[in-house]
Amino acid sequence: MTSASIHGLGATPTLDEMRELIAEGANKGYGEYRTHLMYMDRVAGTYSWGDGALGRFNETLKDALEPNGILSPGRNGIWGRRWRENGWKSGRLGDRAPI
């Protein structure tokens, strides 16, 4: 049984249903442990405690350890500096995230 069927959404949730599930879980204080690649930025954006301190910390580490930003750019919502500067980071919920 999938989480989507638990919520009565059917076998495969639509993009809007997944957005709703991610937002609903975040509003209730839950964080996603794993997600599909297309939702990584959205899920990372839900960890916004301390005005996004975790995201900034992860970006700082990414930039220090891998300054060229070529290894798994965007994986788990962590983009290298050159990608962020070119608008690849979707950021928090409600930003211009396409998904």
C-alpha positions as CSV (number, residue, x, y, z in Angstrom):
1,M,0.0,0.0,0.0
2,T,1.4,3.4,-1.0
3,S,1.1,6.6,0.9
4,A,-1.0,7.9,-2.0
5,S,-3.5,5.1,-1.6
6,I,-3.6,5.6,2.2
7,H,-4.7,9.2,1.5
8,G,-7.3,8.0,-1.0
9,L,-5.5,9.5,-4.0
10,G,-5.4,6.4,-6.1
11,A,-2.6,4.2,-7.2
12,T,-0.4,6.9,-8.7
13,P,-0.7,10.5,-7.4
14,T,-0.6,13.4,-9.8
15,L,1.9,16.2,-9.6
16,D,-0.6,18.4,-7.8
17,E,-1.4,15.6,-5.3
18,M,2.3,15.1,-4.6
19,R,2.7,18.9,-4.1
20,E,-0.2,18.8,-1.7
21,L,1.2,15.8,0.2
22,I,4.6,17.4,0.6
23,A,3.1,20.7,1.8
24,E,0.6,18.9,4.1
25,G,3.4,16.9,5.7
26,A,5.6,19.9,6.1
27,N,2.8,21.9,7.7
28,K,2.3,19.1,10.2
29,G,6.0,19.1,11.0
30,Y,7.0,16.0,9.0
31,G,10.0,15.9,6.6
32,E,10.3,13.7,3.6
33,Y,13.0,11.1,3.9
34,R,13.3,10.2,0.2
35,T,11.7,11.4,-2.9
36,H,11.8,11.3,-6.7
37,L,14.3,13.6,-8.4
38,M,11.6,15.9,-9.7
39,Y,10.6,16.7,-6.1
40,M,14.0,17.2,-4.5
41,D,14.0,21.0,-4.5
42,R,10.5,21.2,-3.2
43,V,11.2,18.8,-0.4
44,A,14.5,20.5,0.5
45,G,12.5,23.8,0.6
46,T,10.3,22.4,3.4
47,Y,13.3,22.3,5.7
48,S,13.1,26.0,6.4
49,W,13.8,26.2,10.1
50,G,16.1,29.1,11.0
51,D,15.3,30.9,7.8
52,G,16.7,28.0,5.7
53,A,19.8,27.4,7.8
54,L,20.1,23.8,6.8
55,G,20.0,24.6,3.1
56,R,22.6,27.4,3.4
57,F,24.8,25.1,5.4
58,N,24.5,22.4,2.7
59,E,25.3,24.9,0.0
60,T,28.3,26.2,1.9
61,L,29.7,22.7,2.2
62,K,28.9,21.9,-1.5
63,D,30.7,25.0,-2.6
64,A,33.7,24.3,-0.4
65,L,34.1,20.6,-1.1
66,E,33.1,20.7,-4.8
67,P,33.5,24.2,-6.2
68,N,32.9,23.3,-9.8
69,G,29.4,22.0,-9.0
70,I,29.6,19.1,-11.4
71,L,29.0,16.1,-9.1
72,S,25.2,15.5,-8.8
73,P,24.1,19.1,-9.3
74,G,20.8,19.6,-7.5
75,R,20.7,16.2,-5.8
76,N,18.7,16.4,-2.6
77,G,18.0,20.1,-3.4
78,I,21.7,21.1,-3.0
79,W,22.9,23.1,-6.0
80,G,26.5,24.4,-6.5
81,R,27.1,28.1,-6.7
82,R,27.3,28.3,-10.5
83,W,24.0,26.5,-10.8
84,R,22.3,28.7,-8.2
85,E,23.6,31.9,-9.9
86,N,22.0,30.8,-13.1
87,G,18.6,30.2,-11.5
88,W,18.5,26.5,-11.2
89,K,17.7,26.4,-7.5
90,S,13.9,26.3,-6.9
91,G,14.2,27.1,-3.2
92,R,11.3,27.1,-0.8
93,L,7.8,26.1,-1.3
94,G,5.9,28.7,-3.3
95,D,9.0,29.9,-5.2
96,R,9.0,29.4,-8.9
97,A,9.5,25.6,-8.6
98,P,8.1,24.1,-11.7
99,I,7.1,21.0,-9.8
